[in-house]
């Protein structure tokens, strides 16, 4: 009985590994065919907006500018 289960386990593992490899191979082939059917992408030139410099805030305010601190227990609902 043990030998039969071990054999079935090995066959099932081999079968799943081969099936997974076959599935990925099929998906790769299908993807290559679909890419060949797509039209060539049109080139679009996009002008980028100039980047504005963020003013530096000296000291502690620069570090804590975007931090929201809510320490303590929540307020009871009224």
Helices and strands as residue ranges (DSSP letters): H 2-37, H 60-63
